[in-house]
Amino acid sequence: MEPISDMDMLPLENLPFTVRIVNSPEDLQKAADLRQQAYARHLPEFAQQLAIPEDADTGPDTYVLLVESKDDAQEGGGKSLGTMRIHVNRHHPLPLESTIQLPEPFKNQILAEAVRFAITDGPLGQQARNALFKAFYRMCLTCKVDTMVVCARFPVHKLYLGLLFEDLFPTGKFTEMAHIGNVPHRVLQLRVRDAKPLWRKAKHPLYDFFINTHHPDIDSRLTGMGSHEGSID
């Protein structure tokens, strides 16, 4: 795998929010509140289960990300704009493995699964979405993950297809996922080392945002800055 580039040499862009790994019960509750609000728009019954933090939020090799607005931070904490939980399978199976069996080529890989993805409506929510995707990718580089995987319901799966994720299974079918309220999801994957050349070849509109821009508002533990050993403390 190619080493993480020195982002100090890249153009700097400040964001209207911060992206960080949560580290307190209060932060986890903010993430849970946003999950419930976002899921309630499409999966109201399942959303009822998300009112409080989950046991999985504090599991080993698990990272809950929270995007918070800067504008109202002085008022006791910025507005929550987005969240995502990332599981790495170094010591425990991924959540999706409670429903499906991984294809043979993936069984000996280091995988990272993004779950409980939620954003607010509006332009800031869309910016938060892109920042979370970047944080997911950069964290996988930092942690030396082989492949990123997601379970995405319709029509959210189109976001990941737009990022050049491909089906984990050749059928490309939607599968009811036990760990996501038995709602049909499509299982998608993108090999970490392939992401950069794929995005470059496709002239992806987010290529510069993901690769050629340093965002100091994204937690340095996620982007690899100050974490040259390839791990997140």
Order of alpha helices (4+ residues) and beta strands (2+ residues): beta-alpha-alpha-beta-beta-beta-alpha-beta-alpha-beta-beta-beta-alpha-alpha-alpha
